[in-house]
Amino acid sequence: MYAIIETGSKQYRIEEGSKIVVEKLACEAGSEITLDRVLMLGGPECRVGTPYLPGVAVTAEVVEHGRGPKIKVFKRWRRNDSRKLRGHRQENTTLLVKNINLG
């Protein structure tokens, strides 16, 4: 059985025991978190929400907080001899999916 959840304006396909990297969540490492924005349940019987499934939630453990790779943002204006270079690292959270509560 798998589920499709939404967190941080992105959608993820998860199964029990899988690890996912999502945008940073405001919780401590080692704590458990409940994700209730479940869009779809898949398996032998498929259920699709409108937009979310009522009563269905996913329990996950926060493994760690980290940062992604550095991305360089370079802007150049023609005929002005002007340019700007910036860097960015997105903060993220690693989650370990414990179980899918069908409700």
DSSP file (Angstrom, degrees, kcal/mol; ACC not computed):
  #  RESIDUE AA STRUCTURE BP1 BP2  ACC     N-H-->O    O-->H-N    N-H-->O    O-->H-N    TCO  KAPPA ALPHA  PHI   PSI    X-CA   Y-CA   Z-CA
    1    1 A M              0   0    0      0, 0.0    15,-0.5     0, 0.0     2,-0.3   0.000 360.0 360.0 360.0 139.8    0.0    0.0    0.0
    2    2 A Y  E     -AB  15  42A   0     40,-1.5    40,-2.9    13,-0.1     2,-0.3  -0.883 360.0-154.3-133.6 166.4    1.2    3.5   -0.8
    3    3 A A  E     -AB  14  41A   0     11,-2.3    11,-3.0    -2,-0.3     2,-0.5  -0.971  12.6-138.7-139.6 153.4    0.0    7.0   -0.3
    4    4 A I  E     -AB  13  40A   0     36,-2.4    35,-2.9    -2,-0.3    36,-1.3  -0.973  30.9-178.1-113.9 120.1    0.5   10.3   -2.0
    5    5 A I  E     -AB  12  38A   0      7,-2.4     7,-2.3    -2,-0.5     2,-0.4  -0.725  20.3-137.0-116.0 164.5    0.8   13.2    0.4
    6    6 A E  E     +A   11   0A   0     31,-2.1     2,-0.3    -2,-0.3    31,-0.3  -0.989  31.7 151.7-123.4 127.9    1.3   16.9    0.1
    7    7 A T  E >   +A   10   0A   0      3,-2.2     3,-1.0    -2,-0.4    16,-0.3  -0.953  68.5   8.9-152.5 136.2    3.7   18.9    2.2
    8    8 A G  T 3  S-     0   0    0     -2,-0.3     3,-0.1     1,-0.2    16,-0.1   0.849 127.9 -63.1  63.9  34.7    5.5   22.2    1.4
    9    9 A S  T 3  S+     0   0    0      1,-0.2     2,-0.3     0, 0.0    -1,-0.2   0.667 118.0 102.1  63.2  19.4    3.4   22.7   -1.8
   10   10 A K  E <   -A    7   0A   0     -3,-1.0    -3,-2.2    13,-0.0     2,-0.4  -0.913  66.0-131.3-128.8 158.4    4.9   19.5   -3.2
   11   11 A Q  E     -A    6   0A   0     -2,-0.3     2,-0.4    -5,-0.2    -5,-0.2  -0.897  20.4-170.9-114.5 140.7    3.6   15.9   -3.6
   12   12 A Y  E     -A    5   0A   0     -7,-2.3    -7,-2.4    -2,-0.4     2,-0.6  -0.979  20.3-138.5-132.2 140.6    5.4   12.7   -2.5
   13   13 A R  E     +A    4   0A   0     -2,-0.4     2,-0.3    -9,-0.2    -9,-0.2  -0.889  36.7 178.4 -96.7 121.9    4.6    9.1   -3.1
   14   14 A I  E     -A    3   0A   0    -11,-3.0   -11,-2.3    -2,-0.6     2,-0.3  -0.861  20.4-171.6-127.9 157.3    5.4    7.2    0.1
   15   15 A E  E >   -A    2   0A   0     -2,-0.3     3,-1.8   -13,-0.2    82,-0.2  -0.900  47.5 -75.9-134.9 165.0    5.2    3.7    1.6
   16   16 A E  T 3  S+     0   0    0    -15,-0.5    82,-0.2    -2,-0.3    83,-0.1  -0.452 119.4  19.3 -64.9 132.5    5.8    2.4    5.1
   17   17 A G  T 3  S+     0   0    0     80,-2.4    -1,-0.3     1,-0.3     2,-0.2   0.409  95.1 128.6  89.0  -1.3    9.5    2.4    6.0
   18   18 A S    <   -     0   0    0     -3,-1.8    79,-2.7    79,-0.1     2,-0.4  -0.562  51.3-136.9 -89.4 153.9   10.5    4.8    3.2
   19   19 A K  E     -D   96   0B   0     77,-0.2     2,-0.3    -2,-0.2    77,-0.2  -0.902  22.4-177.5-107.7 136.2   12.6    8.0    3.7
   20   20 A I  E     -D   95   0B   0     75,-2.2    75,-3.0    -2,-0.4     2,-0.6  -0.961  21.9-138.9-131.4 152.2   11.7   11.2    2.1
   21   21 A V  E     +D   94   0B   0     -2,-0.3    73,-0.2    73,-0.2     2,-0.2  -0.955  32.5 170.4-111.3 117.6   13.4   14.6    2.0
   22   22 A V  E     -D   93   0B   0     71,-2.8    71,-2.7    -2,-0.6     3,-0.1  -0.671  42.4 -73.3-119.4 172.3   10.8   17.5    2.3
   23   23 A E  E    S-D   92   0B   0    -16,-0.3    69,-0.2    69,-0.2    -1,-0.1  -0.295  76.3 -67.9 -63.7 156.5   11.1   21.3    2.8
   24   24 A K        -     0   0    0     67,-1.4     2,-0.3    68,-0.1    -1,-0.2  -0.160  52.6-158.9 -57.1 131.9   12.0   22.3    6.4
   25   25 A L        -     0   0    0     -3,-0.1     2,-1.7     2,-0.1    -1,-0.1  -0.846  24.9-116.1-109.5 148.6    9.4   21.5    9.0
   26   26 A A  S    S+     0   0    0     -2,-0.3     2,-0.3     2,-0.0    -2,-0.0  -0.566  78.0  97.4 -85.8  76.7    9.2   23.3   12.4
   27   27 A C  S    S-     0   0    0     -2,-1.7     2,-0.2     4,-0.0    -2,-0.1  -0.971  73.1 -98.8-155.3 161.4    9.8   20.3   14.6
   28   28 A E    >   -     0   0    0     -2,-0.3     3,-1.6     1,-0.1    34,-0.2  -0.503  42.3 -96.8 -87.1 153.1   12.7   18.7   16.5
   29   29 A A  T 3  S+     0   0    0      1,-0.2    34,-0.2    -2,-0.2    -1,-0.1  -0.453 110.2  28.7 -65.8 137.1   14.8   15.8   15.3
   30   30 A G  T 3  S+     0   0    0     32,-3.1    -1,-0.2     1,-0.4     2,-0.1   0.246  95.9 114.5  94.8 -11.0   13.6   12.5   16.8
   31   31 A S    <   -     0   0    0     -3,-1.6    31,-2.9    31,-0.1    -1,-0.4  -0.455  65.5-117.1 -88.3 164.7   10.0   13.6   17.2
   32   32 A E  E     -E   61   0B   0     29,-0.2     2,-0.3    -2,-0.1    29,-0.2  -0.785  26.8-166.5-101.6 147.6    7.0   12.2   15.5
   33   33 A I  E     -E   60   0B   0     27,-3.1    27,-2.7    -2,-0.3     2,-0.5  -0.969  13.4-139.8-133.5 146.6    4.8   14.2   13.1
   34   34 A T  E     -E   59   0B   0     -2,-0.3     2,-0.6    25,-0.2    25,-0.2  -0.937  10.2-161.5-110.6 124.9    1.4   13.5   11.6
   35   35 A L  E     +E   58   0B   0     23,-3.1    23,-2.4    -2,-0.5   -28,-0.1  -0.920  13.7 173.2-105.7 114.0    0.8   14.5    8.0
   36   36 A D        +     0   0    0     -2,-0.6     2,-1.5    21,-0.2    20,-0.2   0.401  51.4  96.6-105.6   2.4   -2.9   14.7    7.3
   37   37 A R        +     0   0    0    -31,-0.3   -31,-2.1    21,-0.1     2,-0.6  -0.591  50.8 163.5 -91.1  75.2   -2.9   16.0    3.7
   38   38 A V  E     -B    5   0A   0     -2,-1.5    15,-2.6    18,-0.4   -33,-0.2  -0.850  17.5-178.8 -98.2 120.4   -3.3   12.7    2.0
   39   39 A L  E     +     0   0A   0    -35,-2.9    10,-2.7    -2,-0.6     2,-0.3   0.809  64.4   2.3 -87.8 -33.7   -4.4   13.0   -1.6
   40   40 A M  E     -BC   4  48A   0    -36,-1.3   -36,-2.4     8,-0.2     2,-0.4  -0.996  51.4-149.5-157.0 146.0   -4.6    9.4   -2.6
   41   41 A L  E     -BC   3  47A   0      6,-2.8     6,-2.4    -2,-0.3     2,-0.3  -0.981  24.4-169.5-115.1 133.0   -4.3    5.8   -1.3
   42   42 A G  E     +B    2   0A   0    -40,-2.9   -40,-1.5    -2,-0.4     4,-0.1  -0.813  34.7  80.8-121.7 162.6   -3.1    3.1   -3.7
   43   43 A G  S    S-     0   0    0     -2,-0.3     3,-0.2   -42,-0.2    -2,-0.0  -0.994 100.5 -18.9 144.2-145.0   -2.9   -0.6   -3.5
   44   44 A P  S    S+     0   0    0      0, 0.0     2,-0.5     0, 0.0    -1,-0.1   0.842 140.0  34.9 -64.7 -31.0   -5.6   -3.3   -4.1
   45   45 A E  S    S-     0   0    0     -3,-0.1     2,-0.4     2,-0.0    -4,-0.0  -0.968  83.6-150.2-126.7 116.7   -8.3   -0.7   -3.5
   46   46 A C        -     0   0    0     -2,-0.5     2,-0.4    -3,-0.2    -4,-0.2  -0.685  12.1-173.1 -90.7 134.1   -7.6    2.9   -4.7
   47   47 A R  E     -C   41   0A   0     -6,-2.4    -6,-2.8    -2,-0.4     2,-0.4  -0.995   3.2-165.9-126.9 131.9   -9.1    5.9   -3.0
   48   48 A V  E     -C   40   0A   0     -2,-0.4    -8,-0.2    -8,-0.2     2,-0.1  -0.960  12.6-140.4-120.0 133.7   -8.8    9.4   -4.3
   49   49 A G        -     0   0    0    -10,-2.7     4,-0.2    -2,-0.4     3,-0.1  -0.395  17.9-117.6 -88.9 166.6   -9.6   12.5   -2.2
   50   50 A T  S    S-     0   0    0      2,-1.0     2,-0.2    -2,-0.1   -11,-0.0  -0.651 101.5 -41.2-131.0  78.2  -11.3   15.7   -3.2
   51   51 A P  S    S+     0   0    0      0, 0.0    -2,-0.4     0, 0.0     2,-0.3  -0.966 141.5  15.6 -85.4 -20.8   -8.8   17.2   -2.6
   52   52 A Y  S    S-     0   0    0     -2,-0.2    -2,-1.0    -4,-0.1   -13,-0.2  -0.816  74.6-114.1-116.5 155.8   -7.8   15.3    0.7
   53   53 A L    >   -     0   0    0    -15,-2.6     3,-1.0    -2,-0.3   -15,-0.3  -0.747  36.0-125.7 -84.3 124.7   -9.0   12.0    2.1
   54   54 A P  T 3  S+     0   0    0      0, 0.0     3,-0.1     0, 0.0   -17,-0.0  -0.512  87.4   8.7 -74.5 136.8  -10.9   12.6    5.4
   55   55 A G  T 3  S+     0   0    0      1,-0.2     2,-0.4    -2,-0.2    -2,-0.0   0.404  97.9 117.6  81.2  -3.0   -9.7   10.7    8.5
   56   56 A V    <   +     0   0    0     -3,-1.0   -18,-0.4   -20,-0.2     2,-0.3  -0.840  36.2 165.5-101.3 133.8   -6.5    9.4    6.7
   57   57 A A  E     - F   0 101B   0     44,-1.9    44,-2.7    -2,-0.4     2,-0.4  -0.961  29.1-136.1-144.1 159.8   -3.1   10.4    8.1
   58   58 A V  E     -EF  35 100B   0    -23,-2.4   -23,-3.1    -2,-0.3     2,-0.5  -0.975  14.0-150.3-119.7 130.3    0.5    9.4    7.9
   59   59 A T  E     +EF  34  99B   0     40,-2.4    39,-2.5    -2,-0.4    40,-1.4  -0.884  24.1 171.3-102.3 128.6    2.8    9.1   10.9
   60   60 A A  E     -EF  33  97B   0    -27,-2.7   -27,-3.1    -2,-0.5     2,-0.4  -0.950  28.2-130.5-136.4 154.4    6.5    9.9   10.3
   61   61 A E  E     -EF  32  96B   0     35,-2.9    35,-2.7    -2,-0.3     2,-0.7  -0.881  24.3-124.2-105.0 136.5    9.6   10.3   12.5
   62   62 A V  E     + F   0  95B   0    -31,-2.9   -32,-3.1    -2,-0.4    33,-0.2  -0.705  29.6 179.2 -80.1 115.4   11.9   13.3   11.9
   63   63 A V  E     -     0   0B   0     31,-2.7     2,-0.3    -2,-0.7    -1,-0.2   0.938  56.2 -32.8 -83.8 -52.1   15.3   11.9   11.3
   64   64 A E  E     - F   0  94B   0     30,-1.0    30,-2.8   -35,-0.1     2,-0.4  -0.989  46.2-121.8-162.8 163.3   17.3   15.0   10.7
   65   65 A H  E     + F   0  93B   0     -2,-0.3     2,-0.3    28,-0.2    28,-0.2  -0.911  43.7 148.6-109.2 142.6   17.4   18.6    9.4
   66   66 A G  E     - F   0  92B   0     26,-2.7    26,-2.7    -2,-0.4     2,-0.4  -0.832  39.4-103.4-154.0-168.7   19.9   19.5    6.7
   67   67 A R  E     - F   0  91B   0     24,-0.3    24,-0.2    -2,-0.3     3,-0.1  -0.979  27.4-128.6-132.6 145.4   20.6   21.7    3.7
   68   68 A G        -     0   0    0     22,-3.1     3,-0.1    -2,-0.4    24,-0.0  -0.051  47.5 -62.5 -79.4-174.7   20.6   20.9    0.1
   69   69 A P        -     0   0    0      0, 0.0    21,-0.5     0, 0.0     2,-0.3  -0.321  61.0 -96.3 -70.2 155.7   23.3   21.5   -2.5
   70   70 A K        -     0   0    0     19,-0.1     2,-0.5    -3,-0.1    19,-0.2  -0.553  36.1-158.7 -76.4 132.9   24.4   25.1   -3.2
   71   71 A I  E     -G   88   0C   0     17,-2.9    17,-1.8    -2,-0.3     2,-0.5  -0.946   8.9-141.0-112.7 129.9   22.8   26.6   -6.2
   72   72 A K  E     -G   87   0C   0     -2,-0.5     2,-0.6    15,-0.2    15,-0.2  -0.789   9.4-161.3 -93.3 130.2   24.4   29.6   -8.0
   73   73 A V  E     -G   86   0C   0     13,-3.7    13,-2.8    -2,-0.5     2,-0.5  -0.945  13.6-176.4-111.6 112.2   22.1   32.3   -9.2
   74   74 A F  E     -G   85   0C   0     -2,-0.6     2,-0.4    11,-0.2    11,-0.2  -0.940   5.4-176.3-116.6 126.6   23.9   34.5  -11.8
   75   75 A K  E     -G   84   0C   0      9,-2.9     9,-2.8    -2,-0.5     2,-0.4  -0.970   1.8-178.1-122.4 138.4   22.3   37.6  -13.4
   76   76 A R  E     -G   83   0C   0     -2,-0.4     2,-0.5     7,-0.2     7,-0.2  -1.000  15.4-150.8-137.7 134.8   23.9   39.6  -16.1
   77   77 A W  E > > -G   82   0C   0      5,-2.1     3,-1.1    -2,-0.4     5,-1.0  -0.918  25.1-126.6-106.8 126.3   22.7   42.8  -17.8
   78   78 A R  T 3 5S+     0   0    0     -2,-0.5     5,-0.0     1,-0.2    -2,-0.0  -0.353  85.5  10.7 -73.5 150.6   23.8   43.3  -21.4
   79   79 A R  T 3 5S+     0   0    0      1,-0.1    -1,-0.2    -2,-0.1     0, 0.0   0.507 113.5  79.4  63.4   8.4   25.6   46.5  -22.5
   80   80 A N  T < 5S-     0   0    0     -3,-1.1    -2,-0.2     2,-0.2    -1,-0.1   0.500  91.5-130.2-116.9  -8.2   25.9   47.7  -18.9
   81   81 A D  T   5 +     0   0    0     -4,-0.5     2,-0.4     1,-0.2    -3,-0.1   0.894  65.2 134.8  55.4  40.7   28.9   45.7  -17.7
   82   82 A S  E   < +G   77   0C   0     -5,-1.0    -5,-2.1     2,-0.0     2,-0.3  -0.932  24.9 160.0-122.1 144.3   26.9   44.7  -14.7
   83   83 A R  E     -G   76   0C   0     -2,-0.4     2,-0.4    -7,-0.2    -7,-0.2  -0.985  20.0-156.2-156.3 161.4   26.4   41.3  -13.1
   84   84 A K  E     -G   75   0C   0     -9,-2.8    -9,-2.9    -2,-0.3     2,-0.5  -0.991   4.3-165.4-145.1 132.6   25.3   39.8   -9.8
   85   85 A L  E     +G   74   0C   0     -2,-0.4     2,-0.3   -11,-0.2   -11,-0.2  -0.981  14.7 169.4-123.4 123.7   26.2   36.4   -8.3
   86   86 A R  E     -G   73   0C   0    -13,-2.8   -13,-3.7    -2,-0.5     2,-0.3  -0.925  18.7-146.8-129.0 154.8   24.2   34.9   -5.4
   87   87 A G  E     -G   72   0C   0     -2,-0.3     2,-0.3   -15,-0.2   -15,-0.2  -0.879  11.7-169.6-119.7 155.9   24.2   31.5   -3.8
   88   88 A H  E     -G   71   0C   0    -17,-1.8   -17,-2.9    -2,-0.3     2,-0.4  -0.994  10.7-171.2-147.2 137.2   21.3   29.6   -2.2
   89   89 A R        -     0   0    0     -2,-0.3     2,-0.3   -19,-0.2   -19,-0.1  -0.983  22.7-138.6-127.8 120.1   21.0   26.4   -0.1
   90   90 A Q        -     0   0    0    -21,-0.5   -22,-3.1    -2,-0.4     2,-0.3  -0.593  15.5-131.8 -78.9 132.6   17.5   25.1    0.6
   91   91 A E  E     + F   0  67B   0     -2,-0.3   -67,-1.4   -24,-0.2     2,-0.3  -0.658  34.1 177.4 -83.1 140.0   16.9   23.8    4.1
   92   92 A N  E     -DF  23  66B   0    -26,-2.7   -26,-2.7    -2,-0.3     2,-0.4  -0.885  25.0-136.3-141.1 169.4   15.2   20.5    4.3
   93   93 A T  E     -DF  22  65B   0    -71,-2.7   -71,-2.8    -2,-0.3     2,-0.5  -0.990  14.7-140.4-129.8 136.0   14.0   17.8    6.7
   94   94 A T  E     -DF  21  64B   0    -30,-2.8   -31,-2.7    -2,-0.4   -30,-1.0  -0.867  22.2-166.4 -99.1 127.8   14.4   14.0    6.3
   95   95 A L  E     -DF  20  62B   0    -75,-3.0   -75,-2.2    -2,-0.5     2,-0.5  -0.903  15.1-152.9-116.4 142.0   11.3   11.9    7.4
   96   96 A L  E     -DF  19  61B   0    -35,-2.7   -35,-2.9    -2,-0.4     2,-0.4  -0.969  24.7-132.0-111.2 117.8   11.0    8.2    8.0
   97   97 A V  E     + F   0  60B   0    -79,-2.7   -80,-2.4    -2,-0.5   -37,-0.3  -0.562  25.8 179.4 -76.3 121.8    7.5    7.0    7.4
   98   98 A K  E     -     0   0B   0    -39,-2.5     2,-0.3    -2,-0.4   -38,-0.2   0.940  57.8 -28.4 -86.3 -58.8    6.2    4.8   10.2
   99   99 A N  E     - F   0  59B   0    -40,-1.4   -40,-2.4   -83,-0.1     2,-0.6  -0.985  47.6-119.8-156.9 165.5    2.7    3.9    9.2
  100  100 A I  E     - F   0  58B   0     -2,-0.3     2,-0.6   -42,-0.2   -42,-0.2  -0.953  26.1-149.8-112.0 113.1   -0.3    5.0    7.2
  101  101 A N  E     - F   0  57B   0    -44,-2.7   -44,-1.9    -2,-0.6    -2,-0.0  -0.752   5.8-164.7 -87.1 117.4   -3.5    5.3    9.3
  102  102 A L              0   0    0     -2,-0.6    -1,-0.1   -46,-0.2   -44,-0.0   0.669 360.0 360.0 -79.6 -16.3   -6.6    4.5    7.2
  103  103 A G              0   0    0    -46,-0.1   -47,-0.1   -47,-0.0    -1,-0.1   0.460 360.0 360.0  76.5 360.0   -8.9    6.1    9.7
